[in-house]
């Protein structure tokens, strides 16, 4: 039996130009919610294609069963992995799937650089790290590798709990 090089996917993320339209689609058409949103998501440090970067974006999280749905809308024209996706004309499509690891350094050391290319590296607030990578010869979607601190998992659990018996009321909430 053949298995993947990665753990289970915990999140499907979609990059969009218009967050309000994306939220309306996911809530009204797909029935997913409630979404927890922030208009000012940033990273402590970021590299994009091995150069310092400053991605700025709005983000919304909800759960569809056990799978987290993330919506990302860039809020600046700074070069970053999200604007590159939109510049390719892929508004609203799957940008990445997220898997988690306990030690990003260990993951990086074991990564087969003949098969995978790292496009972006991010240091999170207050802690944690993310790598965006793709298989050689593949353009989209990316794979997000996340090393998250306990506080991030607590946020994920709060968002998931809110979805479990959601009755459609209060579909958009702020973090």
Secondary structure, DSSP 8 states (H G I E B T S, - for coil): ----SS----EEEEE-S-HHHHHHIIIIIT----EEEEEEE--SEEEETTEE----EEEEEEEETTEEEEEEEE-S-S--HHHHHHHTT-TTSEEEEEEE-S-HHHHHHH--TTTEEEEEEEE-SSS-EEEEEEETT--SSEEEEEE--HHHHHHHHHHHHHHHT--SSS-EEE-
